[in-house]
Amino acid sequence: MEIRTAAESDNTYIAAANNKILEYHQSFDVFYKPVETDAIAGDQPTKEKIALVASIENQLIGFISGCVFLNPVDRSIPFGYIQAIWVEKSHRNQKVAQALLSKFESILKEKSITRCELTVDVRNHIGTHLWQDSGYELYQERRSKTLT
């Protein structure tokens, strides 16, 4: 398995994988909709994007994307943020997600970033298990209420 920085030629695969992520999230909440890659950054003024792909014999099998917030408006230090991770079903439970995450975290460490954050829906059992098993701890809750 090879983990490398995503190239422009990988954009079609990443867009299709992002659609699969969206479909999965919509299976437990229709609230989710497609999001532009830059929208996750909100009003954060300075960020550096990171996108990696995993492949076997030149066939893409997964990706991870995120960024580094260099000058965050709501944090005292720069931090990494994971926007999305995807592994094709045929390659799950083969340590692909862990390899992608390890490389992402290594890039952060090379940039002297000491904190990485992400958001995961509590109904996303695949995601919550991955992040918990990877050492990501719950530190904040976000709640919602449907108003009728």
N, C-alpha and C positions, 0 to 999 in steps of 0.2 A: 504494500500500500504506500502511496506517495501523498504527502500533504504539501501543498504549495500555495503561494499567493495567487488569488484568482486573477485571471486575465480577462480582457474585454470579450474574448471569444467564449468565455464561460457564462456570460450574462444571460443567455437564453436558458441554460440549465438552471441557474440560480432563480430566475423569474418563475420558471415552472415549479421548482421546489417550493418557492414562497407561496405559490398558489395551493400546493398540497398542504402546507402549514395552515393557510387560511381555511381550507375546506375542513381540516381536522378541528380547528377552533370553532368554526361555525357549527360543527356537529353537537356541541354542547352550549352554544350561545350565538344567536343570530346577530348579536350586537357587533361582532367582528366584521370588518370590511377591509378591502385592500388598502395598504398604506404605502405612500411614497417612501423610499429609502431614507430621505432626509427628514421626514416628518418626525421620526422617533427622537430626533435631537431637540425638538421644541425650540425654545428661545436660547439654547446654549450657544454662545457666540463663536467659540473656536473648537473644532474637533478634527480629528484625523481618522479617516475610515480604515478599517481592517476587514479584509474578506479572504478567506482561505477555502480551498476545495480539496477533497479527498478523491483519489482515483486509484483504480487497479487496472493495469494494462491499458492506460489511456481512456478508460471509461469512468466518468464521474459518478461517484456513489454518495456524496454528501458535501455539505458546506457549513461554514460558520461565518457570521458577519457581525460586525459591531464597530465600535469606535473608541477613541480616547478623547475625553473632554479635557482639553488642555487648560482652559480657564473657566471652570464651571461657575455659574452664577449662584448656585445653592450649596456648594461644598467648599471646604477649606483647602483641598488639594486636588490635583488632577486625578482622574479615575478612568478605568476602562468600563465599557458597557457592552454587553452581549445582546444584540438585537434578535438574532435568529440562529438556530442550528437545525440541520436536517440530515438524516441518514436514510437512504433508500431501505424499504422494508426487507429486501433480499440480503442486506448487509448489516442489519441490526444484531445486537448481542455479539458483535465481533470486535469490540473496542474501537470502532471508527469514531464515535462521538468523543470518546476519551482522548483519542489521538488529535482530533481537531481542537478540542478544548485545551489540551496540553500545549499545542503549538501557539494557539491564541494567547494563552497566559505567558508563554515564553517571550512573545513579542512585547507584551506589556512590561515584563520584567526588564527586558533590554532597554526600554524607554524609562526605566526607574519608576514605573507605575506600581503602586503597592496595594491597590484596591480595585476589585472588579465587581460590577453589579449587573443585575438583570431583573426582568420582571417575568413571572410565570403565573398563569391562571391556576388557582388551586384545584380546578376540575381537570387540569391537564396532568393526569397521573404519570404519563411517560416522562414529561418534563420535570415534575416535582421529584420523582425518584432519581432521575439523572443528576439534577442539581444537588440534591441532598447527598447522594453517593459521591459526588465530586467535591464535597466540603463547603458548599454554599449554604450559609445560614440565613434563616428568616430574621430580618431586623426591622421590618416595617410592614404594616398591613394597609391595604387599600380596600375600602368597602363600597358597596353600591346598594341602591334601593330602586326598584322599579316603581315609579309614581303612577298611580291610576286615578 
